Amino acid sequence: MMRCATIVAYVNGTDALLKIFSKNRQQAKSMINKMTIESFYRYIKKKHPAQQASRYLKKVMNIYNLM
């Protein structure tokens, strides 16, 4: 799952990514690591304030045939 998180963090920064999961960075990382690729994508699409985050994630994951 860290691959997906890295892709989103590349576009909008690590802090922006972790804040949508939890104010506690360790808890946010734990939540991310427990998710499937599909559930992570849905969560990002719904909760991330920057729309390009989910679009970029989908584009990259499609290239690697992971979604």
PDB file of N, CA, C and O in Angstrom:
ATOM      1  N   MET A   1       0.818  -1.201   0.000  1.00  0.00           N
ATOM      2  CA  MET A   1       0.000   0.000   0.000  1.00  0.00           C
ATOM      3  C   MET A   1       0.855   1.256   0.000  1.00  0.00           C
ATOM      4  O   MET A   1       0.401   2.321  -0.419  1.00  0.00           O
ATOM      5  N   MET A   2       2.068   1.136   0.460  1.00  0.00           N
ATOM      6  CA  MET A   2       2.921   2.321   0.519  1.00  0.00           C
ATOM      7  C   MET A   2       3.189   2.887  -0.875  1.00  0.00           C
ATOM      8  O   MET A   2       3.444   4.084  -1.013  1.00  0.00           O
ATOM      9  N   ARG A   3       3.135   2.052  -1.903  1.00  0.00           N
ATOM     10  CA  ARG A   3       3.318   2.550  -3.265  1.00  0.00           C
ATOM     11  C   ARG A   3       2.234   3.575  -3.600  1.00  0.00           C
ATOM     12  O   ARG A   3       2.524   4.642  -4.142  1.00  0.00           O
ATOM     13  N   CYS A   4       1.005   3.249  -3.278  1.00  0.00           N
ATOM     14  CA  CYS A   4      -0.110   4.173  -3.564  1.00  0.00           C
ATOM     15  C   CYS A   4       0.034   5.455  -2.759  1.00  0.00           C
ATOM     16  O   CYS A   4      -0.183   6.551  -3.277  1.00  0.00           O
ATOM     17  N   ALA A   5       0.399   5.313  -1.499  1.00  0.00           N
ATOM     18  CA  ALA A   5       0.578   6.490  -0.641  1.00  0.00           C
ATOM     19  C   ALA A   5       1.708   7.367  -1.170  1.00  0.00           C
ATOM     20  O   ALA A   5       1.609   8.593  -1.134  1.00  0.00           O
ATOM     21  N   THR A   6       2.763   6.758  -1.653  1.00  0.00           N
ATOM     22  CA  THR A   6       3.887   7.508  -2.202  1.00  0.00           C
ATOM     23  C   THR A   6       3.464   8.293  -3.439  1.00  0.00           C
ATOM     24  O   THR A   6       3.881   9.436  -3.629  1.00  0.00           O
ATOM     25  N   ILE A   7       2.647   7.686  -4.268  1.00  0.00           N
ATOM     26  CA  ILE A   7       2.159   8.363  -5.477  1.00  0.00           C
ATOM     27  C   ILE A   7       1.349   9.599  -5.108  1.00  0.00           C
ATOM     28  O   ILE A   7       1.550  10.668  -5.685  1.00  0.00           O
ATOM     29  N   VAL A   8       0.445   9.462  -4.161  1.00  0.00           N
ATOM     30  CA  VAL A   8      -0.387  10.601  -3.744  1.00  0.00           C
ATOM     31  C   VAL A   8       0.476  11.660  -3.055  1.00  0.00           C
ATOM     32  O   VAL A   8       0.289  12.856  -3.283  1.00  0.00           O
ATOM     33  N   ALA A   9       1.411  11.232  -2.221  1.00  0.00           N
ATOM     34  CA  ALA A   9       2.290  12.178  -1.528  1.00  0.00           C
ATOM     35  C   ALA A   9       3.164  12.942  -2.520  1.00  0.00           C
ATOM     36  O   ALA A   9       3.477  14.110  -2.290  1.00  0.00           O
ATOM     37  N   TYR A  10       3.555  12.310  -3.603  1.00  0.00           N
ATOM     38  CA  TYR A  10       4.366  12.970  -4.626  1.00  0.00           C
ATOM     39  C   TYR A  10       3.616  14.154  -5.231  1.00  0.00           C
ATOM     40  O   TYR A  10       4.209  15.196  -5.510  1.00  0.00           O
ATOM     41  N   VAL A  11       2.340  13.992  -5.428  1.00  0.00           N
ATOM     42  CA  VAL A  11       1.536  15.038  -6.067  1.00  0.00           C
ATOM     43  C   VAL A  11       1.255  16.199  -5.115  1.00  0.00           C
ATOM     44  O   VAL A  11       1.372  17.360  -5.506  1.00  0.00           O
ATOM     45  N   ASN A  12       0.886  15.899  -3.875  1.00  0.00           N
ATOM     46  CA  ASN A  12       0.420  16.946  -2.964  1.00  0.00           C
ATOM     47  C   ASN A  12       1.147  17.014  -1.626  1.00  0.00           C
ATOM     48  O   ASN A  12       0.794  17.832  -0.777  1.00  0.00           O
ATOM     49  N   GLY A  13       2.137  16.185  -1.428  1.00  0.00           N
ATOM     50  CA  GLY A  13       2.893  16.235  -0.181  1.00  0.00           C
ATOM     51  C   GLY A  13       2.416  15.217   0.846  1.00  0.00           C
ATOM     52  O   GLY A  13       1.245  14.837   0.882  1.00  0.00           O
ATOM     53  N   THR A  14       3.331  14.802   1.651  1.00  0.00           N
ATOM     54  CA  THR A  14       3.054  13.796   2.669  1.00  0.00           C
ATOM     55  C   THR A  14       2.085  14.305   3.723  1.00  0.00           C
ATOM     56  O   THR A  14       1.181  13.579   4.137  1.00  0.00           O
ATOM     57  N   ASP A  15       2.262  15.540   4.160  1.00  0.00           N
ATOM     58  CA  ASP A  15       1.389  16.077   5.203  1.00  0.00           C
ATOM     59  C   ASP A  15      -0.067  16.116   4.752  1.00  0.00           C
ATOM     60  O   ASP A  15      -0.964  15.772   5.523  1.00  0.00           O
ATOM     61  N   ALA A  16      -0.306  16.527   3.521  1.00  0.00           N
ATOM     62  CA  ALA A  16      -1.674  16.577   3.000  1.00  0.00           C
ATOM     63  C   ALA A  16      -2.302  15.186   3.003  1.00  0.00           C
ATOM     64  O   ALA A  16      -3.480  15.026   3.321  1.00  0.00           O
ATOM     65  N   LEU A  17      -1.508  14.191   2.646  1.00  0.00           N
ATOM     66  CA  LEU A  17      -2.016  12.820   2.629  1.00  0.00           C
ATOM     67  C   LEU A  17      -2.337  12.328   4.037  1.00  0.00           C
ATOM     68  O   LEU A  17      -3.446  11.857   4.292  1.00  0.00           O
ATOM     69  N   LEU A  18      -1.384  12.432   4.941  1.00  0.00           N
ATOM     70  CA  LEU A  18      -1.572  11.875   6.280  1.00  0.00           C
ATOM     71  C   LEU A  18      -2.688  12.582   7.053  1.00  0.00           C
ATOM     72  O   LEU A  18      -3.403  11.942   7.824  1.00  0.00           O
ATOM     73  N   LYS A  19      -2.842  13.879   6.859  1.00  0.00           N
ATOM     74  CA  LYS A  19      -3.863  14.643   7.594  1.00  0.00           C
ATOM     75  C   LYS A  19      -5.284  14.174   7.307  1.00  0.00           C
ATOM     76  O   LYS A  19      -6.157  14.316   8.164  1.00  0.00           O
ATOM     77  N   ILE A  20      -5.536  13.621   6.129  1.00  0.00           N
ATOM     78  CA  ILE A  20      -6.908  13.190   5.845  1.00  0.00           C
ATOM     79  C   ILE A  20      -7.234  11.875   6.550  1.00  0.00           C
ATOM     80  O   ILE A  20      -8.400  11.490   6.637  1.00  0.00           O
ATOM     81  N   PHE A  21      -6.218  11.191   7.050  1.00  0.00           N
ATOM     82  CA  PHE A  21      -6.441   9.954   7.787  1.00  0.00           C
ATOM     83  C   PHE A  21      -6.466  10.191   9.296  1.00  0.00           C
ATOM     84  O   PHE A  21      -7.338   9.670   9.991  1.00  0.00           O
ATOM     85  N   SER A  22      -5.517  10.971   9.804  1.00  0.00           N
ATOM     86  CA  SER A  22      -5.436  11.221  11.248  1.00  0.00           C
ATOM     87  C   SER A  22      -4.443  12.338  11.510  1.00  0.00           C
ATOM     88  O   SER A  22      -3.519  12.555  10.725  1.00  0.00           O
ATOM     89  N   LYS A  23      -4.634  13.048  12.620  1.00  0.00           N
ATOM     90  CA  LYS A  23      -3.659  14.052  13.037  1.00  0.00           C
ATOM     91  C   LYS A  23      -2.391  13.374  13.545  1.00  0.00           C
ATOM     92  O   LYS A  23      -1.313  13.967  13.528  1.00  0.00           O
ATOM     93  N   ASN A  24      -2.523  12.145  13.990  1.00  0.00           N
ATOM     94  CA  ASN A  24      -1.398  11.355  14.473  1.00  0.00           C
ATOM     95  C   ASN A  24      -0.769  10.622  13.292  1.00  0.00           C
ATOM     96  O   ASN A  24      -1.406   9.762  12.684  1.00  0.00           O
ATOM     97  N   ARG A  25       0.477  10.960  12.966  1.00  0.00           N
ATOM     98  CA  ARG A  25       1.137  10.405  11.777  1.00  0.00           C
ATOM     99  C   ARG A  25       1.246   8.883  11.828  1.00  0.00           C
ATOM    100  O   ARG A  25       1.026   8.214  10.819  1.00  0.00           O
ATOM    101  N   GLN A  26       1.582   8.335  12.985  1.00  0.00           N
ATOM    102  CA  GLN A  26       1.715   6.883  13.110  1.00  0.00           C
ATOM    103  C   GLN A  26       0.375   6.191  12.891  1.00  0.00           C
ATOM    104  O   GLN A  26       0.302   5.156  12.229  1.00  0.00           O
ATOM    105  N   GLN A  27      -0.672   6.763  13.446  1.00  0.00           N
ATOM    106  CA  GLN A  27      -2.009   6.196  13.264  1.00  0.00           C
ATOM    107  C   GLN A  27      -2.416   6.276  11.797  1.00  0.00           C
ATOM    108  O   GLN A  27      -3.000   5.333  11.262  1.00  0.00           O
ATOM    109  N   ALA A  28      -2.116   7.385  11.149  1.00  0.00           N
ATOM    110  CA  ALA A  28      -2.436   7.540   9.724  1.00  0.00           C
ATOM    111  C   ALA A  28      -1.724   6.476   8.899  1.00  0.00           C
ATOM    112  O   ALA A  28      -2.334   5.855   8.029  1.00  0.00           O
ATOM    113  N   LYS A  29      -0.445   6.264   9.165  1.00  0.00           N
ATOM    114  CA  LYS A  29       0.327   5.248   8.439  1.00  0.00           C
ATOM    115  C   LYS A  29      -0.254   3.856   8.664  1.00  0.00           C
ATOM    116  O   LYS A  29      -0.341   3.053   7.736  1.00  0.00           O
ATOM    117  N   SER A  30      -0.645   3.583   9.891  1.00  0.00           N
ATOM    118  CA  SER A  30      -1.244   2.288  10.215  1.00  0.00           C
ATOM    119  C   SER A  30      -2.548   2.083   9.450  1.00  0.00           C
ATOM    120  O   SER A  30      -2.799   1.001   8.921  1.00  0.00           O
ATOM    121  N   MET A  31      -3.364   3.110   9.395  1.00  0.00           N
ATOM    122  CA  MET A  31      -4.632   3.028   8.666  1.00  0.00           C
ATOM    123  C   MET A  31      -4.384   2.767   7.184  1.00  0.00           C
ATOM    124  O   MET A  31      -5.050   1.931   6.574  1.00  0.00           O
ATOM    125  N   ILE A  32      -3.428   3.483   6.615  1.00  0.00           N
ATOM    126  CA  ILE A  32      -3.115   3.331   5.192  1.00  0.00           C
ATOM    127  C   ILE A  32      -2.651   1.909   4.894  1.00  0.00           C
ATOM    128  O   ILE A  32      -3.078   1.299   3.913  1.00  0.00           O
ATOM    129  N   ASN A  33      -1.781   1.392   5.738  1.00  0.00           N
ATOM    130  CA  ASN A  33      -1.217   0.062   5.506  1.00  0.00           C
ATOM    131  C   ASN A  33      -2.237  -1.062   5.614  1.00  0.00           C
ATOM    132  O   ASN A  33      -1.996  -2.157   5.106  1.00  0.00           O
ATOM    133  N   LYS A  34      -3.346  -0.822   6.249  1.00  0.00           N
ATOM    134  CA  LYS A  34      -4.393  -1.843   6.393  1.00  0.00           C
ATOM    135  C   LYS A  34      -5.381  -1.841   5.223  1.00  0.00           C
ATOM    136  O   LYS A  34      -6.234  -2.724   5.131  1.00  0.00           O
ATOM    137  N   MET A  35      -5.271  -0.862   4.339  1.00  0.00           N
ATOM    138  CA  MET A  35      -6.234  -0.717   3.245  1.00  0.00           C
ATOM    139  C   MET A  35      -5.815  -1.496   2.015  1.00  0.00           C
ATOM    140  O   MET A  35      -4.632  -1.756   1.794  1.00  0.00           O
ATOM    141  N   THR A  36      -6.813  -1.866   1.215  1.00  0.00           N
ATOM    142  CA  THR A  36      -6.540  -2.434  -0.108  1.00  0.00           C
ATOM    143  C   THR A  36      -6.308  -1.273  -1.080  1.00  0.00           C
ATOM    144  O   THR A  36      -6.576  -0.118  -0.750  1.00  0.00           O
ATOM    145  N   ILE A  37      -5.823  -1.579  -2.243  1.00  0.00           N
ATOM    146  CA  ILE A  37      -5.613  -0.545  -3.256  1.00  0.00           C
ATOM    147  C   ILE A  37      -6.934   0.140  -3.586  1.00  0.00           C
ATOM    148  O   ILE A  37      -6.998   1.365  -3.687  1.00  0.00           O
ATOM    149  N   GLU A  38      -7.973  -0.646  -3.751  1.00  0.00           N
ATOM    150  CA  GLU A  38      -9.279  -0.089  -4.119  1.00  0.00           C
ATOM    151  C   GLU A  38      -9.851   0.793  -3.014  1.00  0.00           C
ATOM    152  O   GLU A  38     -10.375   1.873  -3.287  1.00  0.00           O
ATOM    153  N   SER A  39      -9.753   0.334  -1.766  1.00  0.00           N
ATOM    154  CA  SER A  39     -10.306   1.134  -0.669  1.00  0.00           C
ATOM    155  C   SER A  39      -9.486   2.409  -0.461  1.00  0.00           C
ATOM    156  O   SER A  39     -10.044   3.454  -0.126  1.00  0.00           O
ATOM    157  N   PHE A  40      -8.177   2.332  -0.656  1.00  0.00           N
ATOM    158  CA  PHE A  40      -7.330   3.526  -0.557  1.00  0.00           C
ATOM    159  C   PHE A  40      -7.727   4.535  -1.633  1.00  0.00           C
ATOM    160  O   PHE A  40      -7.863   5.726  -1.354  1.00  0.00           O
ATOM    161  N   TYR A  41      -7.909   4.060  -2.849  1.00  0.00           N
ATOM    162  CA  TYR A  41      -8.305   4.950  -3.946  1.00  0.00           C
ATOM    163  C   TYR A  41      -9.644   5.621  -3.648  1.00  0.00           C
ATOM    164  O   TYR A  41      -9.781   6.833  -3.819  1.00  0.00           O
ATOM    165  N   ARG A  42     -10.623   4.848  -3.207  1.00  0.00           N
ATOM    166  CA  ARG A  42     -11.945   5.423  -2.890  1.00  0.00           C
ATOM    167  C   ARG A  42     -11.838   6.464  -1.777  1.00  0.00           C
ATOM    168  O   ARG A  42     -12.478   7.514  -1.840  1.00  0.00           O
ATOM    169  N   TYR A  43     -11.039   6.174  -0.771  1.00  0.00           N
ATOM    170  CA  TYR A  43     -10.856   7.096   0.350  1.00  0.00           C
ATOM    171  C   TYR A  43     -10.220   8.400  -0.131  1.00  0.00           C
ATOM    172  O   TYR A  43     -10.667   9.488   0.230  1.00  0.00           O
ATOM    173  N   ILE A  44      -9.173   8.278  -0.948  1.00  0.00           N
ATOM    174  CA  ILE A  44      -8.502   9.467  -1.476  1.00  0.00           C
ATOM    175  C   ILE A  44      -9.457  10.275  -2.348  1.00  0.00           C
ATOM    176  O   ILE A  44      -9.511  11.501  -2.249  1.00  0.00           O
ATOM    177  N   LYS A  45     -10.190   9.602  -3.181  1.00  0.00           N
ATOM    178  CA  LYS A  45     -11.136  10.284  -4.072  1.00  0.00           C
ATOM    179  C   LYS A  45     -12.188  11.053  -3.275  1.00  0.00           C
ATOM    180  O   LYS A  45     -12.585  12.156  -3.652  1.00  0.00           O
ATOM    181  N   LYS A  46     -12.626  10.465  -2.184  1.00  0.00           N
ATOM    182  CA  LYS A  46     -13.679  11.089  -1.373  1.00  0.00           C
ATOM    183  C   LYS A  46     -13.138  12.166  -0.424  1.00  0.00           C
ATOM    184  O   LYS A  46     -13.776  13.204  -0.246  1.00  0.00           O
ATOM    185  N   LYS A  47     -11.978  11.933   0.180  1.00  0.00           N
ATOM    186  CA  LYS A  47     -11.521  12.795   1.275  1.00  0.00           C
ATOM    187  C   LYS A  47     -10.405  13.782   0.945  1.00  0.00           C
ATOM    188  O   LYS A  47     -10.285  14.808   1.614  1.00  0.00           O
ATOM    189  N   HIS A  48      -9.584  13.498  -0.069  1.00  0.00           N
ATOM    190  CA  HIS A  48      -8.435  14.368  -0.333  1.00  0.00           C
ATOM    191  C   HIS A  48      -8.921  15.685  -0.923  1.00  0.00           C
ATOM    192  O   HIS A  48      -9.717  15.684  -1.863  1.00  0.00           O
ATOM    193  N   PRO A  49      -8.453  16.809  -0.385  1.00  0.00           N
ATOM    194  CA  PRO A  49      -8.936  18.112  -0.860  1.00  0.00           C
ATOM    195  C   PRO A  49      -8.508  18.463  -2.289  1.00  0.00           C
ATOM    196  O   PRO A  49      -9.146  19.293  -2.936  1.00  0.00           O
ATOM    197  N   ALA A  50      -7.450  17.848  -2.778  1.00  0.00           N
ATOM    198  CA  ALA A  50      -6.971  18.129  -4.138  1.00  0.00           C
ATOM    199  C   ALA A  50      -7.469  17.042  -5.088  1.00  0.00           C
ATOM    200  O   ALA A  50      -7.084  15.879  -4.961  1.00  0.00           O
ATOM    201  N   GLN A  51      -8.317  17.415  -6.031  1.00  0.00           N
ATOM    202  CA  GLN A  51      -8.894  16.444  -6.960  1.00  0.00           C
ATOM    203  C   GLN A  51      -7.844  15.738  -7.803  1.00  0.00           C
ATOM    204  O   GLN A  51      -8.037  14.587  -8.195  1.00  0.00           O
ATOM    205  N   GLN A  52      -6.734  16.414  -8.087  1.00  0.00           N
ATOM    206  CA  GLN A  52      -5.721  15.790  -8.933  1.00  0.00           C
ATOM    207  C   GLN A  52      -5.062  14.601  -8.245  1.00  0.00           C
ATOM    208  O   GLN A  52      -4.454  13.774  -8.925  1.00  0.00           O
ATOM    209  N   ALA A  53      -5.158  14.485  -6.935  1.00  0.00           N
ATOM    210  CA  ALA A  53      -4.538  13.364  -6.219  1.00  0.00           C
ATOM    211  C   ALA A  53      -5.122  12.027  -6.674  1.00  0.00           C
ATOM    212  O   ALA A  53      -4.374  11.105  -6.999  1.00  0.00           O
ATOM    213  N   SER A  54      -6.441  11.916  -6.701  1.00  0.00           N
ATOM    214  CA  SER A  54      -7.062  10.649  -7.105  1.00  0.00           C
ATOM    215  C   SER A  54      -6.890  10.403  -8.607  1.00  0.00           C
ATOM    216  O   SER A  54      -6.706   9.263  -9.034  1.00  0.00           O
ATOM    217  N   ARG A  55      -6.948  11.457  -9.393  1.00  0.00           N
ATOM    218  CA  ARG A  55      -6.749  11.289 -10.844  1.00  0.00           C
ATOM    219  C   ARG A  55      -5.339  10.796 -11.158  1.00  0.00           C
ATOM    220  O   ARG A  55      -5.162   9.897 -11.980  1.00  0.00           O
ATOM    221  N   TYR A  56      -4.345  11.379 -10.508  1.00  0.00           N
ATOM    222  CA  TYR A  56      -2.964  10.984 -10.732  1.00  0.00           C
ATOM    223  C   TYR A  56      -2.740   9.554 -10.241  1.00  0.00           C
ATOM    224  O   TYR A  56      -2.080   8.765 -10.917  1.00  0.00           O
ATOM    225  N   LEU A  57      -3.275   9.218  -9.083  1.00  0.00           N
ATOM    226  CA  LEU A  57      -3.143   7.862  -8.556  1.00  0.00           C
ATOM    227  C   LEU A  57      -3.728   6.853  -9.533  1.00  0.00           C
ATOM    228  O   LEU A  57      -3.093   5.843  -9.836  1.00  0.00           O
ATOM    229  N   LYS A  58      -4.922   7.114 -10.023  1.00  0.00           N
ATOM    230  CA  LYS A  58      -5.557   6.187 -10.963  1.00  0.00           C
ATOM    231  C   LYS A  58      -4.734   6.046 -12.236  1.00  0.00           C
ATOM    232  O   LYS A  58      -4.560   4.940 -12.747  1.00  0.00           O
ATOM    233  N   LYS A  59      -4.233   7.149 -12.743  1.00  0.00           N
ATOM    234  CA  LYS A  59      -3.435   7.125 -13.969  1.00  0.00           C
ATOM    235  C   LYS A  59      -2.178   6.264 -13.791  1.00  0.00           C
ATOM    236  O   LYS A  59      -1.886   5.418 -14.637  1.00  0.00           O
ATOM    237  N   VAL A  60      -1.449   6.467 -12.719  1.00  0.00           N
ATOM    238  CA  VAL A  60      -0.225   5.706 -12.489  1.00  0.00           C
ATOM    239  C   VAL A  60      -0.535   4.237 -12.217  1.00  0.00           C
ATOM    240  O   VAL A  60       0.150   3.352 -12.731  1.00  0.00           O
ATOM    241  N   MET A  61      -1.555   3.976 -11.420  1.00  0.00           N
ATOM    242  CA  MET A  61      -1.892   2.591 -11.097  1.00  0.00           C
ATOM    243  C   MET A  61      -2.372   1.846 -12.346  1.00  0.00           C
ATOM    244  O   MET A  61      -2.102   0.654 -12.486  1.00  0.00           O
ATOM    245  N   ASN A  62      -3.067   2.517 -13.239  1.00  0.00           N
ATOM    246  CA  ASN A  62      -3.488   1.882 -14.494  1.00  0.00           C
ATOM    247  C   ASN A  62      -2.281   1.511 -15.362  1.00  0.00           C
ATOM    248  O   ASN A  62      -2.282   0.469 -16.016  1.00  0.00           O
ATOM    249  N   ILE A  63      -1.281   2.345 -15.365  1.00  0.00           N
ATOM    250  CA  ILE A  63      -0.066   2.045 -16.123  1.00  0.00           C
ATOM    251  C   ILE A  63       0.553   0.732 -15.641  1.00  0.00           C
ATOM    252  O   ILE A  63       1.031  -0.069 -16.445  1.00  0.00           O
ATOM    253  N   TYR A  64       0.541   0.523 -14.335  1.00  0.00           N
ATOM    254  CA  TYR A  64       1.106  -0.694 -13.753  1.00  0.00           C
ATOM    255  C   TYR A  64       0.089  -1.828 -13.610  1.00  0.00           C
ATOM    256  O   TYR A  64       0.392  -2.874 -13.037  1.00  0.00           O
ATOM    257  N   ASN A  65      -1.119  -1.609 -14.134  1.00  0.00           N
ATOM    258  CA  ASN A  65      -2.185  -2.610 -14.080  1.00  0.00           C
ATOM    259  C   ASN A  65      -2.504  -3.060 -12.653  1.00  0.00           C
ATOM    260  O   ASN A  65      -2.739  -4.242 -12.400  1.00  0.00           O
ATOM    261  N   LEU A  66      -2.507  -2.111 -11.738  1.00  0.00           N
ATOM    262  CA  LEU A  66      -2.805  -2.443 -10.347  1.00  0.00           C
ATOM    263  C   LEU A  66      -4.224  -2.078  -9.944  1.00  0.00           C
ATOM    264  O   LEU A  66      -4.671  -2.407  -8.845  1.00  0.00           O
ATOM    265  N   MET A  67      -4.929  -1.398 -10.838  1.00  0.00           N
ATOM    266  CA  MET A  67      -6.314  -1.038 -10.541  1.00  0.00           C
ATOM    267  C   MET A  67      -7.201  -1.521 -11.663  1.00  0.00           C
ATOM    268  O   MET A  67      -8.415  -1.323 -11.619  1.00  0.00           O
TER     269      MET A  67
END
